[in-house]
Amino acid sequence: MKGDSRRFLATAIPMVTLLVMFAFVFYLPLVHKTESNLVSQPQRRLLQVDDGKRGTDCSIEDIDVQQGPSGSLPSGIPTYTVSVLNLCSGGCSLGNIHLSCGKFSSARLINPRVFRRLSINDCLLNDGRPLDPGAVVSFEYANSFSYPLAISNATCLR
């Protein structure tokens, strides 16, 4: 019985995460339209062009980092899920994405091709590979506290 509930949780958590990310990327921009022809996003505002496309300039402001608690390990150590989204709808891919991450460490192994600490306060996402428009990279880490993660640098690849 315990195996069934663990299998259920192992499939339910990623599915719920994907649904939340889908809602964030596709639904929230429609909900947050204002009369001044601006689309509100958490922590930023983008000019809405008449044809429905956002501006084509790419910047680190087009990358959104979300994280939240996602349970705990059997040992009781809390786990956190991090999702990094490329919100650029102008066709811009961003690569070589670095995050400020303090002295990041995890009690759960993270695939270093997805996320790894290069040095103190410098972590690399997706092994430096491009994050295409609308793409999401997610990973889970375990620690007694969450780390504040923020984009520090990225390269626009167009």
N, C-alpha and C positions, 0 to 999 in steps of 0.2 A: 504493500500500500504506500509506503514511504517513497519507493522508487517511482510510482505513478505520479505522485504529487510533485516530485522533483522534476520529472520529465515535463509535466504540465507547466511548471514555473520556468523551466529552461526554454520552452517555446513561447510562453505567454509574454514574458518580459521583453524579448526582442520585437515581438509583434506590436505590443503596446508602444514601444519606443518608436518604431517605424510609423505608426499611425499619428503619434504626436508630432514627429518631424514632418510628415506629409501635411498635417493641418497647419503647421507653422509656415511652411514654404509656400503653400498654395492658397490657403483659406484666409489667413490673417491679413495679407495685404489688401484683400477685398473688403474686409470688415473695417479696416482702419482708414478708409478714404475720408478726406475732409473737404470742405467747400473750397479751400484755397488751392485745389489741384495738387496737393501734396499727399504722399503716402507715408503714414507714420510707421516706423519700425522701432522696436526697443532701442534706445540710445542713439537714434539717428533719424533724419528725414531726407527723403529722396524726391527730386522733382519728377513728376509724372509727365511724360511727353504725350501729346495729343493722340498718337497712334497706339498708345497703351504700353509702349516699351519704356523702360527706364533709361537713364543716361548711360552712355557707352564707356565713360571713363572708368577704369578699374582702379581700385585702391583696397587697402586693408579694411576699409569700412564695409566692403562687400562680403566680408567673412564674419560669420556669427558663431560665437562659442557659447554653447549651453551645457550646463552640467547640473546634476542633481543626484540625490541619494537613490540607490537601487537595491537596497537590502544589506546583507552582511554575509561574510564567510562563515562556515561552521564554527570557526574559532571565535566568532563574535565581532571580528573587525569589520567596520562599515565599508560598503562598496559604493562607488560613485560612477555614473555613466556620463561620459563626455561626448557630445556631438558637435562637430565643426561643419558648418554649412557654407557653401558658396552661394550667396544671394544675388550675384550679378546676373541680370537678365539680358545684358547687352552682348552676350557671347564671349565674355572674358574668362579665361582660365587663369587661375593663380597657382603658382608653384613655389617651391622653396619656402614653405610657410613655417615660420618660427614663432614660438609662443614663449612669453615670459612665464616661468613655472617655478621660481624659487628653487628649493632643494628637493624637487619632486622625487618621490620614491613610492613604490607600491609593494604590498605584500602579495599581490597577485601578478603573475607574469603577464606583461603586455608585449605583443608582437612588436619587435623593434622596427619593422617596416611600416607599422602604423603610427607609433609614437615612441620617441626615445629622448632621454635627456642627453644633450651634448656636453653641457657644462652647467654650472650653477646659474639659474635663471635663463637658460636657453635650451628649449626643447624643439625637436624637429618633427613635423607632422607628415605622414604619408611618404616617408623616405625621400622627401623633397620633390616627389612627382606632382604633376598638375592636379588641381582640384577643379573639375569642369563646372560650368554653370549649373546650379541645381543639385550638385553632388554633395554627399554627406560622408564624412568619415567619423566612425564612432569607436570608442574603446571604453573599457571598464577598468578601474583601478581600485585598490583596497588600501585604506590607511585610516588611522584613528581620527583624522580630520580631512576636510577637502582642501585642495590647493587652489588658490586663485589663479586661473589661467586666462591669459589675454594674448591676442595676436600682437607680436612685436615687429614682424617684418614679413614681407611676401613679395614675390616678383610677378608682375603682370605679363602673361604669355600671349594674350590675344588669340 
